[in-house]
Amino acid sequence: MIDSRTAPYGAFLMRLALGVMFLAHGCTKLFVFTPAGTAGFFAKIGFPGWLAYPVIAFEVIGGLLLILGAFSRWVAAIAVVQLFAASTVHFGNGWGFSNPNGCWEYPIFLCVIAAAVALVGDGAFALKPSAKRV
């Protein structure tokens, strides 16, 4: 049974954590690795280099939207696709964060959290709730 008194706060925590993670990763790509460096890395691992630019934009803007609680379901649904694509780079590395070149557990976990946010919606403290509450 879902506790309707506390469920919106659980949804908020998932949305906030996912948003902060996206914002942090997007800002790291933007300010530390630079867009050109990120494009080079994408090309090195088999993705088209130009894909780095929309990914950076999505991570920064999408992260902010999730934190604010605006269009959360849409952002999270797109994030499922982006996170699954990012996971494919790590599938051959196995399970466990200590494996060389990373692993797939973290990006898949984030993929599942994004799917949960897409399903449950904004939760509490949303700037623009995704649906009316009854």
N, C-alpha and C positions, 0 to 999 in steps of 0.2 A: 504494500500500500504506500502511496506517495503522501507525504505530509505536506499538505497545501500551505501550511504556515511557513515552513522552512525551505521548501523546494525553490522558490525564487532566489533565495540567497545562495543555494548550491549552484544554480544556473549562472548567477552573477559571478561566482568564484571561478567557474570554468571559463566563462567568457573573458574575464579579466586576465586570468593566467595565460590564455591563448593569445590575447591581444598584446600583452607585455612581451611574450616570447616572440611574436611576429615583429613587433616594433624593434626589439633588441637585435634580432637577426637582420632585419632590413637596414637599420642604422649601421650595423657592423659592415655589411656589404657596401653601404654608401660612403661611410667616413673612414673606415679602416682599410678594407681591401680595395676600395674605389670601384666605381662602375666598370671601368676598363679592366681592372684586375679580376673582378667577378666574371666578366664576359670571357676573359681568357681561361679562367678556371672551368667555366661551363663548357667551353670548347674542348678543354683537355679531358673532361670526363664523358664526353659524347653528346652533350646537348648543344644546340646552336648557340653561339656566343651572344647573339642579339637578344636571346631570351632572358638574359640577366637583367635587362632594363625594365621590362614589365614585371619581373619577379620582385625586383627591388621596390618598384612603385607599389605593387600589391602589398608587400610585407609592411611597408611604412604606413601607407594610407589605410590598408585593411586592419593593421594593428591598432591604429588610432580609432577607427570606427568601432572595432570590438571593445576597446577600453571605454569608449563613450556610450556604447549600446545603441548604435545607429546601424540599421541594415544588417544586424548580426547574423541572421539566418542566411542571407545571401552571401555575405563574406565568408562565413563558416563553410557553406556548401562549396564555394570556389576553393577554399583552403583544403578541403578533403582531396581534391584533385591535385593541387599543387604539392601537398605533403606526400601523397602517394607517389607522384613522379619523383620527388626528392628521395624517397625511400628506395627506389629502384637502384640507385647508385650503390646502396649499402647491402643489398640482398646477398651478394656473394661473400660478404665479410662475416656473416653469422650473427649470432645473438650475443650480446654482452658488450657494454660500452668500452671495455678495455681491449677489444680486438683491434688489430692494426687497421687503419683507415675507417674507423667507426663501425657501427653496426646498424641494424634496421629496427631495433626495439624502440628507440626514442622517436624517430619520425613516424613510425606506425602508431605508437601511443598517441602522438599529437594528432594524427589522422583520425583516430577514434574519438578523441576529445572534440575535434572540429565537427565530426558527424553528430555527436551528442548535442553540441551547441546549435547546430542546424535543426535538430529535431525538437529541442526544448525551448528554444528562443532566447530572448534577451535576459530574462530574469529580473532581479531587483536593480534599482538605480540606473535604469536605461534612459538615455536621452530621447530615443524614439522607440517605444515598444513595437515589436514586430506583429503583435496581434492584441486585440482588446481582451482584457481579462474579465471573466464573468464572475 
